[in-house]
């Protein structure tokens, strides 16, 4: 059974930081890219970042470039999103998803983790 579990969200003041994690199982981790998405109330889902596990290619949305860093630990089948200098507009439920190629179709989705940034 494929599982992706996001965790590590919470409440933080603007300017603060959080690291959220995506623990995966049930598929060959190295064959997939992992993307982070977020959904805020009243807004469309937004792609935040993606890391290709086969070649390490990384991409970020313009809104988070320079503040967020995506990384992976293959032996733990886990991807992380380090979020620094958080802003009120980063408040959202963050989801991770697995894809054969970043920017392509995302096949598997996990439950999200809530990130709330107070202004």
N, CA, C and O atoms as a MOPAC input file, in Angstrom:
PM7 MOZYME 1SCF
protein

 N      0.84500 1    -1.19700 1     0.00000 1
 C      0.00000 1     0.00000 1     0.00000 1
 C      0.87800 1     1.24300 1     0.00000 1
 O      1.77500 1     1.38300 1     0.83100 1
 N      0.61100 1     2.14000 1    -0.93600 1
 C      1.35400 1     3.39400 1    -1.01400 1
 C      0.87000 1     4.35000 1     0.07500 1
 O     -0.32800 1     4.56200 1     0.26000 1
 N      1.83500 1     4.91400 1     0.78300 1
 C      1.49300 1     5.89700 1     1.81000 1
 C      2.46200 1     7.06000 1     1.75900 1
 O      3.67000 1     6.87400 1     1.61600 1
 N      1.92400 1     8.25400 1     1.87800 1
 C      2.71700 1     9.45900 1     2.06500 1
 C      2.11900 1    10.19700 1     3.25000 1
 O      0.92800 1    10.50800 1     3.25500 1
 N      2.92400 1    10.47100 1     4.23400 1
 C      2.43200 1    11.11100 1     5.44100 1
 C      3.22000 1    12.37500 1     5.70000 1
 O      4.41300 1    12.32500 1     6.00000 1
 N      2.54800 1    13.51300 1     5.58100 1
 C      3.18100 1    14.79300 1     5.90500 1
 C      3.02800 1    15.06200 1     7.39700 1
 O      1.99100 1    14.76200 1     7.98700 1
 N      4.05800 1    15.62400 1     7.99500 1
 C      4.01400 1    15.95200 1     9.41400 1
 C      4.94000 1    17.13000 1     9.69000 1
 O      5.73800 1    17.53300 1     8.84400 1
 N      4.81000 1    17.66300 1    10.88800 1
 C      5.71800 1    18.71900 1    11.31500 1
 C      5.14700 1    20.11700 1    11.24500 1
 O      5.82900 1    21.08300 1    11.58500 1
 N      3.90600 1    20.24100 1    10.81000 1
 C      3.29100 1    21.55900 1    10.76800 1
 C      3.03200 1    22.10500 1    12.15700 1
 O      3.22600 1    21.41500 1    13.15800 1
 N      2.59300 1    23.34900 1    12.20700 1
 C      2.30300 1    23.96000 1    13.49300 1
 C      2.04300 1    25.43500 1    13.34500 1
 O      1.84400 1    25.95000 1    12.24400 1
 N      2.05000 1    26.10800 1    14.48700 1
 C      1.82700 1    27.54200 1    14.55300 1
 C      3.16200 1    28.24100 1    14.79500 1
 O      3.90500 1    27.88300 1    15.71000 1
 N      3.45400 1    29.23100 1    13.97400 1
 C      4.72200 1    29.94600 1    14.09700 1
 C      4.48100 1    31.42000 1    13.79300 1
 O      3.58400 1    31.76300 1    13.02300 1
 N      5.27300 1    32.27700 1    14.39300 1
 C      5.16100 1    33.70500 1    14.11700 1
 C      5.82000 1    34.04900 1    12.78400 1
 O      6.73300 1    33.35800 1    12.33200 1
 N      5.35400 1    35.10600 1    12.17400 1
 C      5.97900 1    35.57700 1    10.93600 1
 C      7.46200 1    35.81700 1    11.18000 1
 O      7.86400 1    36.36000 1    12.20900 1
 N      8.25800 1    35.40100 1    10.21300 1
 C      9.70700 1    35.48100 1    10.35000 1
 C     10.32600 1    34.22700 1    10.92300 1
 O     11.54600 1    34.06600 1    10.89300 1
 N      9.50400 1    33.33600 1    11.44400 1
 C      9.99600 1    32.10600 1    12.03900 1
 C     10.22100 1    31.01600 1    11.00900 1
 O     10.20000 1    31.25600 1     9.80200 1
 N     10.43900 1    29.80000 1    11.52300 1
 C     10.75200 1    28.70000 1    10.61900 1
 C     10.09800 1    27.40800 1    11.10500 1
 O      9.76000 1    27.25200 1    12.27900 1
 N      9.93600 1    26.49400 1    10.15700 1
 C      9.43500 1    25.14700 1    10.42200 1
 C     10.07800 1    24.20200 1     9.42500 1
 O     10.46100 1    24.61000 1     8.32800 1
 N     10.19300 1    22.95300 1     9.80100 1
 C     10.58600 1    21.90900 1     8.86100 1
 C      9.49000 1    20.86100 1     8.85300 1
 O      9.17200 1    20.27000 1     9.88500 1
 N      8.91700 1    20.63600 1     7.68400 1
 C      7.90500 1    19.59200 1     7.56500 1
 C      8.51200 1    18.41100 1     6.81300 1
 O      9.44200 1    18.55600 1     6.02000 1
 N      7.95100 1    17.24600 1     7.09300 1
 C      8.49400 1    15.99700 1     6.56000 1
 C      7.43000 1    15.23400 1     5.79300 1
 O      6.23600 1    15.35500 1     6.06900 1
 N      7.87500 1    14.45700 1     4.83700 1
 C      6.98400 1    13.56700 1     4.08200 1
 C      7.60000 1    12.17600 1     4.12700 1
 O      8.57900 1    11.89100 1     3.43700 1
 N      7.01500 1    11.32600 1     4.94400 1
 C      7.47400 1     9.94200 1     5.06500 1
 C      6.70400 1     9.09200 1     4.06300 1
 O      5.47400 1     9.13100 1     4.03000 1
 N      7.41700 1     8.32900 1     3.25200 1
 C      6.75900 1     7.54800 1     2.20800 1
 C      7.00900 1     6.06100 1     2.40000 1
 O      7.97200 1     5.65200 1     3.04900 1
 N      6.11600 1     5.25800 1     1.81800 1
 C      6.28500 1     3.81100 1     1.80900 1
 C      5.40800 1     3.22500 1     0.71300 1
 O      4.48100 1     3.87500 1     0.23000 1
 N      5.70900 1     1.99700 1     0.33000 1
 C      4.86300 1     1.29200 1    -0.62500 1
 C      5.23700 1     1.46500 1    -2.07800 1
 O      4.55700 1     0.92800 1    -2.95300 1
 N      6.31700 1     2.21300 1    -2.36800 1
 C      6.77800 1     2.33700 1    -3.74200 1
 C      8.28900 1     2.53900 1    -3.71700 1
 O      8.86700 1     2.82200 1    -2.66800 1
 N      8.92100 1     2.39300 1    -4.87200 1
 C     10.37400 1     2.53200 1    -4.94700 1
 C     10.73900 1     4.01000 1    -4.91800 1
 O     10.62600 1     4.71700 1    -5.92000 1
 N     11.17200 1     4.45100 1    -3.76300 1
 C     11.38700 1     5.87100 1    -3.48900 1
 C     12.28400 1     6.52300 1    -4.53700 1
 O     12.00700 1     7.63400 1    -4.98800 1
 N     13.35100 1     5.84100 1    -4.92200 1
 C     14.33000 1     6.43400 1    -5.82000 1
 C     13.79700 1     6.61500 1    -7.24800 1
 O     14.40300 1     7.33500 1    -8.04200 1
 N     12.68800 1     5.97800 1    -7.57800 1
 C     12.12800 1     6.06700 1    -8.93100 1
 C     11.16600 1     7.23600 1    -9.09500 1
 O     10.66700 1     7.48200 1   -10.19400 1
 N     10.90600 1     7.95100 1    -8.01900 1
 C      9.89600 1     8.99700 1    -8.04900 1
 C     10.46100 1    10.34400 1    -7.63400 1
 O     11.46900 1    10.42800 1    -6.93300 1
 N      9.78900 1    11.39300 1    -8.08200 1
 C      9.99600 1    12.72000 1    -7.52900 1
 C      8.92500 1    12.96800 1    -6.47900 1
 O      7.83600 1    12.39800 1    -6.54200 1
 N      9.23700 1    13.80900 1    -5.53100 1
 C      8.27700 1    14.17600 1    -4.48000 1
 C      8.04200 1    15.68100 1    -4.54700 1
 O      8.98100 1    16.47600 1    -4.51100 1
 N      6.79300 1    16.04300 1    -4.64500 1
 C      6.43900 1    17.45500 1    -4.68100 1
 C      5.68900 1    17.87100 1    -3.43100 1
 O      4.96900 1    17.07800 1    -2.82300 1
 N      5.87200 1    19.12000 1    -3.06000 1
 C      5.09700 1    19.72500 1    -1.98200 1
 C      4.09700 1    20.69000 1    -2.60400 1
 O      4.43800 1    21.46300 1    -3.50000 1
 N      2.86600 1    20.63900 1    -2.12200 1
 C      1.80000 1    21.52600 1    -2.53400 1
 C      1.17900 1    22.13300 1    -1.28500 1
 O      1.35700 1    21.63100 1    -0.17500 1
 N      0.44600 1    23.22300 1    -1.48900 1
 C     -0.27200 1    23.79800 1    -0.36000 1
 C     -1.62500 1    24.32100 1    -0.80800 1
 O     -1.81100 1    24.74700 1    -1.94800 1
 N     -2.55500 1    24.27500 1     0.12200 1
 C     -3.90200 1    24.78700 1    -0.12000 1
 C     -4.28700 1    25.70100 1     1.02500 1
 O     -4.29700 1    25.29400 1     2.18600 1
 N     -4.60200 1    26.93100 1     0.68600 1
 C     -5.06800 1    27.89200 1     1.68000 1
 C     -6.55900 1    28.09800 1     1.46600 1
 O     -7.05200 1    27.93700 1     0.34900 1
 N     -7.28100 1    28.45300 1     2.52000 1
 C     -8.73500 1    28.66500 1     2.38600 1
 C     -9.05200 1    29.67800 1     1.29400 1
 O     -8.49700 1    30.77600 1     1.27200 1
 N     -9.94500 1    29.29900 1     0.39500 1
 C    -10.37000 1    30.21500 1    -0.65900 1
 C     -9.40400 1    30.34500 1    -1.80900 1
 O     -9.64000 1    31.13300 1    -2.72500 1
 N     -8.30900 1    29.58500 1    -1.78800 1
 C     -7.31000 1    29.67300 1    -2.85800 1
 C     -7.13200 1    28.32400 1    -3.53400 1
 O     -7.44300 1    27.28100 1    -2.96000 1
 N     -6.63400 1    28.35800 1    -4.74800 1
 C     -6.34500 1    27.12400 1    -5.46300 1
 C     -5.08400 1    26.47500 1    -4.91400 1
 O     -4.22000 1    27.13100 1    -4.33200 1
 N     -5.01000 1    25.17000 1    -5.11800 1
 C     -3.80100 1    24.46000 1    -4.70700 1
 C     -2.59800 1    24.99300 1    -5.47500 1
 O     -2.67100 1    25.24100 1    -6.67900 1
 N     -1.50200 1    25.16300 1    -4.76400 1
 C     -0.29100 1    25.74800 1    -5.34900 1
 C      0.86900 1    24.77600 1    -5.20500 1
 O      1.09900 1    24.22800 1    -4.12700 1
 N      1.58800 1    24.56600 1    -6.27800 1
 C      2.80800 1    23.79000 1    -6.20600 1
 C      3.90000 1    24.61000 1    -5.55000 1
 O      4.13500 1    25.75200 1    -5.94300 1
 N      4.57000 1    24.04800 1    -4.55600 1
 C      5.57600 1    24.77200 1    -3.78800 1
 C      6.98300 1    24.39200 1    -4.21400 1
 O      7.81800 1    25.25600 1    -4.48100 1
 N      7.23800 1    23.09400 1    -4.27500 1
 C      8.58100 1    22.63500 1    -4.59900 1
 C      8.52400 1    21.18100 1    -5.02000 1
 O      7.57100 1    20.46800 1    -4.70400 1
 N      9.54500 1    20.74800 1    -5.73000 1
 C      9.62400 1    19.34400 1    -6.12700 1
 C     11.08400 1    18.93200 1    -6.21500 1
 O     11.94000 1    19.72000 1    -6.61600 1
 N     11.35700 1    17.70400 1    -5.84100 1
 C     12.70300 1    17.16300 1    -5.94600 1
 C     12.64200 1    15.84900 1    -6.70100 1
 O     11.86500 1    14.95500 1    -6.36500 1
 N     13.46900 1    15.74800 1    -7.72100 1
 C     13.55100 1    14.51000 1    -8.49200 1
 C     14.52800 1    13.58800 1    -7.78600 1
 O     15.69100 1    13.94300 1    -7.59400 1
 N     14.07400 1    12.42900 1    -7.40400 1
 C     14.90300 1    11.55000 1    -6.59700 1
 C     15.93000 1    10.80200 1    -7.44100 1
 O     16.91100 1    10.28800 1    -6.90300 1
 N     15.72000 1    10.73400 1    -8.75000 1
 C     16.66800 1    10.01100 1    -9.59600 1
 C     17.90000 1    10.84600 1    -9.91600 1
 O     19.00500 1    10.30700 1    -9.97500 1
 N     17.73400 1    12.15100 1   -10.12300 1
 C     18.88400 1    12.97700 1   -10.49100 1
 C     19.06100 1    14.20800 1    -9.61900 1
 O     19.96700 1    15.01000 1    -9.84900 1
 N     18.20000 1    14.36300 1    -8.61700 1
 C     18.37100 1    15.45300 1    -7.67500 1
 C     17.90600 1    16.80900 1    -8.16100 1
 O     18.09300 1    17.80700 1    -7.46300 1
 N     17.29400 1    16.87500 1    -9.36100 1
 C     16.78500 1    18.16900 1    -9.82700 1
 C     15.75200 1    18.72000 1    -8.86100 1
 O     14.93500 1    17.97900 1    -8.31400 1
 N     15.80000 1    20.02400 1    -8.66000 1
 C     14.93800 1    20.68900 1    -7.68800 1
 C     14.29700 1    21.92000 1    -8.31500 1
 O     14.92600 1    22.62900 1    -9.10100 1
 N     13.04200 1    22.16400 1    -7.96000 1
 C     12.36600 1    23.36300 1    -8.40900 1
 C     11.55200 1    23.98400 1    -7.29300 1
 O     11.09800 1    23.29600 1    -6.37800 1
 N     11.37100 1    25.29200 1    -7.37800 1
 C     10.60900 1    26.03300 1    -6.37700 1
 C      9.65500 1    27.00700 1    -7.05000 1
 O      9.93400 1    27.53000 1    -8.12900 1
 N      8.53900 1    27.23600 1    -6.40000 1
 C      7.65800 1    28.31300 1    -6.83000 1
 C      8.34300 1    29.64700 1    -6.53800 1
 O      9.11700 1    29.75800 1    -5.58800 1
 N      8.05700 1    30.64500 1    -7.35100 1
 C      8.68100 1    31.95400 1    -7.15000 1
 C      8.38200 1    32.50900 1    -5.76600 1
 O      9.20200 1    33.21700 1    -5.18200 1
 N      7.20100 1    32.18200 1    -5.24400 1
 C      6.77200 1    32.73500 1    -3.96100 1
 C      7.59800 1    32.23100 1    -2.78200 1
 O      7.56300 1    32.82900 1    -1.70600 1
 N      8.34200 1    31.13800 1    -2.96800 1
 C      9.10500 1    30.57700 1    -1.84800 1
 C     10.60400 1    30.51700 1    -2.11900 1
 O     11.37300 1    30.12600 1    -1.24100 1
 N     11.02300 1    30.89300 1    -3.30300 1
 C     12.45400 1    30.84600 1    -3.63500 1
 C     13.25800 1    31.69300 1    -2.66400 1
 O     12.89000 1    32.82400 1    -2.34600 1
 N     14.35600 1    31.12500 1    -2.20200 1
 C     15.21300 1    31.82600 1    -1.26200 1
 C     14.79700 1    31.66800 1     0.18300 1
 O     15.54400 1    32.04900 1     1.08500 1
 N     13.61000 1    31.10900 1     0.42500 1
 C     13.13000 1    30.92200 1     1.80000 1
 C     12.92900 1    29.45400 1     2.14500 1
 O     13.14600 1    29.04700 1     3.28700 1
 N     12.51800 1    28.66300 1     1.17100 1
 C     12.24400 1    27.24200 1     1.40400 1
 C     13.33600 1    26.39700 1     0.76500 1
 O     13.87900 1    26.75200 1    -0.28200 1
 N     13.64900 1    25.28300 1     1.40300 1
 C     14.62700 1    24.34400 1     0.87200 1
 C     14.07200 1    22.93200 1     0.96700 1
 O     13.65100 1    22.49300 1     2.03700 1
 N     14.07400 1    22.22700 1    -0.15300 1
 C     13.61700 1    20.83600 1    -0.17300 1
 C     14.83000 1    19.92500 1    -0.14900 1
 O     15.85600 1    20.22800 1    -0.75800 1
 N     14.71200 1    18.81300 1     0.55300 1
 C     15.81600 1    17.85400 1     0.61800 1
 C     15.24300 1    16.46000 1     0.82800 1
 O     14.04800 1    16.29500 1     1.07100 1
 N     16.10600 1    15.46900 1     0.73300 1
 C     15.62900 1    14.08900 1     0.87700 1
 C     16.64800 1    13.25500 1     1.63600 1
 O     17.83900 1    13.56300 1     1.66100 1
 N     16.15600 1    12.20600 1     2.24600 1
 C     16.99900 1    11.17100 1     2.84200 1
 C     16.51200 1     9.84900 1     2.29300 1
 O     15.49800 1     9.31500 1     2.74200 1
 N     17.23800 1     9.31800 1     1.31700 1
 C     16.78900 1     8.10700 1     0.63900 1
 C     16.63800 1     6.93300 1     1.59500 1
 O     15.68900 1     6.15900 1     1.47700 1
 N     17.56800 1     6.79000 1     2.54600 1
 C     17.50500 1     5.62000 1     3.42000 1
 C     16.32200 1     5.66700 1     4.35800 1
 O     15.94600 1     4.65400 1     4.94800 1
 N     15.72600 1     6.86000 1     4.49900 1
 C     14.51900 1     6.99700 1     5.31400 1
 C     13.26300 1     7.14500 1     4.46400 1
 O     12.15700 1     7.25600 1     4.99200 1
 N     13.44200 1     7.14500 1     3.13000 1
 C     12.31100 1     7.36100 1     2.21300 1
 C     11.51300 1     8.60300 1     2.61600 1
 O     10.28200 1     8.60000 1     2.63200 1
 N     12.24100 1     9.64200 1     2.93500 1
 C     11.62500 1    10.85300 1     3.47600 1
 C     12.12500 1    12.07900 1     2.73200 1
 O     13.30300 1    12.17800 1     2.38900 1
 N     11.21900 1    13.00300 1     2.48800 1
 C     11.54900 1    14.30400 1     1.91500 1
 C     11.16500 1    15.38000 1     2.91400 1
 O     10.14100 1    15.28300 1     3.59000 1
 N     12.00000 1    16.40800 1     2.99900 1
 C     11.78600 1    17.49100 1     3.94800 1
 C     11.56800 1    18.80900 1     3.20500 1
 O     12.02200 1    18.98700 1     2.07400 1
 N     10.87500 1    19.71300 1     3.85700 1
 C     10.76100 1    21.07500 1     3.36500 1
 C     11.09300 1    22.00000 1     4.51500 1
 O     10.30500 1    22.16300 1     5.44700 1
 N     12.26800 1    22.60600 1     4.44200 1
 C     12.67800 1    23.59800 1     5.43400 1
 C     12.11400 1    24.93600 1     5.00900 1
 O     12.38500 1    25.41100 1     3.90600 1
 N     11.33600 1    25.53700 1     5.87400 1
 C     10.66400 1    26.79400 1     5.55500 1
 C     11.16300 1    27.87100 1     6.50300 1
 O     10.89000 1    27.82800 1     7.70200 1
 N     11.88900 1    28.83000 1     5.96700 1
 C     12.43900 1    29.92800 1     6.75600 1
 C     11.74900 1    31.23900 1     6.40200 1
 O     11.10300 1    31.36600 1     5.36200 1
 N     11.90500 1    32.20500 1     7.29400 1
 C     11.32100 1    33.53000 1     7.07000 1
 C      9.85300 1    33.40400 1     6.63600 1
 O      9.43700 1    33.96800 1     5.62400 1
 N      9.09700 1    32.66200 1     7.41800 1
 C      7.70500 1    32.40700 1     7.05500 1
 C      6.87900 1    33.68500 1     7.08800 1
 O      7.10200 1    34.58100 1     7.90200 1
 N      5.92600 1    33.73000 1     6.18000 1
 C      5.03700 1    34.87200 1     6.04400 1
 C      3.60700 1    34.43900 1     6.30000 1
 O      3.27600 1    33.25700 1     6.19800 1
 N      2.77400 1    35.38900 1     6.62700 1
 C      1.36900 1    35.09500 1     6.87800 1
 C      0.76200 1    34.36000 1     5.68800 1
 O     -0.05000 1    33.45200 1     5.86700 1
 N      1.14900 1    34.74500 1     4.48000 1
 C      0.57400 1    34.14200 1     3.27600 1
 C      1.06000 1    32.72000 1     3.01500 1
 O      0.59200 1    32.07300 1     2.07700 1
 N      1.99200 1    32.22500 1     3.83000 1
 C      2.40300 1    30.82100 1     3.73400 1
 C      1.43800 1    29.90500 1     4.48800 1
 O      1.54900 1    28.68200 1     4.40400 1
 N      0.50000 1    30.48800 1     5.21700 1
 C     -0.47300 1    29.69500 1     5.95300 1
 C     -1.28900 1    28.83000 1     5.00500 1
 O     -1.90800 1    29.33900 1     4.07100 1
 N     -1.29000 1    27.52800 1     5.24200 1
 C     -1.98100 1    26.59100 1     4.35000 1
 C     -1.84300 1    25.17900 1     4.91200 1
 O     -1.08000 1    24.93300 1     5.84600 1
 N     -2.59400 1    24.26900 1     4.32200 1
 C     -2.34600 1    22.84200 1     4.53600 1
 C     -1.33900 1    22.41400 1     3.47600 1
 O     -1.53900 1    22.65000 1     2.28500 1
 N     -0.26900 1    21.78900 1     3.91600 1
 C      0.79100 1    21.36000 1     3.01700 1
 C      0.67800 1    19.85200 1     2.78000 1
 O      0.54000 1    19.06400 1     3.71600 1
 N      0.74000 1    19.48100 1     1.51500 1
 C      0.63600 1    18.08600 1     1.10400 1
 C      1.89500 1    17.67900 1     0.33600 1
 O      2.52900 1    18.50500 1    -0.32100 1
 N      2.24200 1    16.41000 1     0.43000 1
 C      3.29300 1    15.88500 1    -0.43500 1
 C      2.68400 1    14.86800 1    -1.39400 1
 O      1.66700 1    14.23600 1    -1.10700 1
 N      3.33300 1    14.73700 1    -2.52700 1
 C      2.80800 1    13.87100 1    -3.57300 1
 C      3.95100 1    13.26700 1    -4.36100 1
 O      5.02100 1    13.86500 1    -4.47800 1
 N      3.72600 1    12.07900 1    -4.90200 1
 C      4.75400 1    11.36600 1    -5.65700 1
 C      4.44700 1    11.39900 1    -7.14600 1
 O      3.30100 1    11.24600 1    -7.57000 1
 N      5.50100 1    11.60400 1    -7.92500 1
 C      5.37400 1    11.69700 1    -9.36900 1
 C      6.57400 1    11.04600 1   -10.03200 1
 O      7.66200 1    11.00200 1    -9.45800 1
 N      6.37600 1    10.53800 1   -11.24300 1
 C      7.50000 1     9.95900 1   -11.97600 1
 C      8.49200 1    11.04400 1   -12.38500 1
 O      9.69800 1    10.80900 1   -12.45500 1
 N      7.95600 1    12.24500 1   -12.65500 1
 C      8.81600 1    13.34900 1   -13.05100 1
 C      8.19800 1    14.64400 1   -12.54700 1
 O      7.00200 1    14.87500 1   -12.71900 1
 N      9.01200 1    15.48300 1   -11.92800 1
 C      8.50200 1    16.75000 1   -11.40900 1
 C      7.86300 1    17.55800 1   -12.53300 1
 O      8.44000 1    17.71700 1   -13.60900 1
 N      6.66500 1    18.06500 1   -12.26400 1
 C      5.93000 1    18.80000 1   -13.28300 1
 C      4.98600 1    17.94000 1   -14.08100 1
 O      4.15500 1    18.44900 1   -14.83400 1
 N      5.11000 1    16.63200 1   -13.92000 1
 C      4.21800 1    15.70100 1   -14.60600 1
 C      3.01100 1    15.36600 1   -13.75800 1
 O      2.61300 1    16.12200 1   -12.87100 1
 N      2.44100 1    14.21600 1   -14.05300 1
 C      1.27200 1    13.78300 1   -13.29400 1
 C      1.68500 1    13.26700 1   -11.93000 1
 O      2.62600 1    12.48300 1   -11.81100 1
 N      0.97600 1    13.71000 1   -10.89900 1
 C      1.24800 1    13.25300 1    -9.54100 1
 C      0.32300 1    12.07700 1    -9.23200 1
 O     -0.90100 1    12.20100 1    -9.26800 1
 N      0.93800 1    10.93500 1    -8.92900 1
 C      0.18900 1     9.69200 1    -8.81400 1
 C     -0.36400 1     9.43400 1    -7.42000 1
 O     -1.48100 1     8.94000 1    -7.26800 1
 N      0.40700 1     9.76300 1    -6.42700 1
 C      0.02800 1     9.42200 1    -5.05700 1
 C      0.04300 1    10.68100 1    -4.19900 1
 O      0.91600 1    11.53900 1    -4.32700 1
 N     -0.94300 1    10.76000 1    -3.33100 1
 C     -1.07800 1    11.90900 1    -2.43500 1
 C     -1.22100 1    11.42400 1    -0.99900 1
 O     -1.76800 1    10.35400 1    -0.73100 1
 N     -0.71900 1    12.23600 1    -0.09500 1
 C     -0.86500 1    11.92300 1     1.30900 1
 C     -1.74500 1    12.94300 1     2.00700 1
 O     -2.17900 1    13.93400 1     1.41900 1
 N     -1.99100 1    12.66900 1     3.27100 1
 C     -2.72000 1    13.63400 1     4.09100 1
 C     -1.80300 1    14.80900 1     4.41000 1
 O     -0.58600 1    14.64900 1     4.50400 1
 N     -2.38000 1    15.96300 1     4.57100 1
 C     -1.59500 1    17.17200 1     4.73900 1
 C     -1.25600 1    17.48100 1     6.17400 1
 O     -1.70600 1    16.81100 1     7.10400 1
 N     -0.44700 1    18.51800 1     6.33200 1
 C     -0.11400 1    19.03300 1     7.64500 1
 C     -0.34900 1    20.54000 1     7.63200 1
 O      0.02600 1    21.23100 1     6.68500 1
 N     -0.97500 1    21.03500 1     8.69500 1
 C     -1.36200 1    22.44400 1     8.74500 1
 C     -0.18300 1    23.30900 1     9.19100 1
 O      0.45300 1    23.03800 1    10.21000 1
 N      0.09400 1    24.34400 1     8.41600 1
 C      1.08000 1    25.35500 1     8.79100 1
 C      0.34100 1    26.67800 1     8.94600 1
 O     -0.31200 1    27.15000 1     8.01500 1
 N      0.45000 1    27.26500 1    10.12200 1
 C     -0.21300 1    28.52700 1    10.39500 1
 C      0.83000 1    29.55000 1    10.82500 1
 O      1.56900 1    29.33900 1    11.78700 1
 N      0.87700 1    30.66100 1    10.09600 1
 C      1.82600 1    31.71700 1    10.40300 1
 C      1.04400 1    32.91900 1    10.91500 1
 O      0.18000 1    33.45600 1    10.22100 1
 N      1.35600 1    33.32900 1    12.12700 1
 C      0.66500 1    34.47900 1    12.70800 1
 C      1.42200 1    35.75500 1    12.35600 1
 O      2.65200 1    35.79600 1    12.35700 1
 N      0.65900 1    36.77600 1    12.06000 1
 C      1.29200 1    38.03800 1    11.64000 1
 C      1.59500 1    38.91600 1    12.83300 1
 O      2.12700 1    40.01400 1    12.67200 1

